[in-house]
Amino acid sequence: MGRLFLMHLDGNVYSCKHCKTHLGVAGDIISKAFHCKHGKAYLFHKVVNVTSGVKEDRMMITGMHTVSDIFCVGCGSIVGWKYEAAHEKSQRYKEGKFILERYKVSGPDGSQYWIAPDVNLGGSDADDV
């Protein structure tokens, strides 16, 4: 493996809760109204320091989407997913956008989101409400 170059972000930064690698800035949040199996999730216009996994079709609350999980380049943890394609016309605004699961990242103030006891701990395949 070669040398790892990380992007350092300025401002209100969301970072990996495991290794503190910068992932996105608050100014790139499109919506905080998304949900996943771990609870809250934020839709970002762009993120950095991630790699994408294999594309797969997932049925979500808002219909079928082609997505790929995204992984922190610092530690390899899954931090969310990327919308590759939306099969419903009304959902196409998500294409090319990223979801960061709030449970898997630290907020700009270092805060972490905790899972409520009744939240289902599965994968990251739920969508907005």
Secondary structure, DSSP 8 states (H G I E B T S, - for coil): ----------SSEEEETTT--EEEEGGGEEEEEEEETTEEEEEES---SEEEEEEEEEEETTEEEEEEEEEETTT--EEEEEEEEESSGGGGGGTT-EEEEGGGEE-TTS-B----TTS--S-S-----
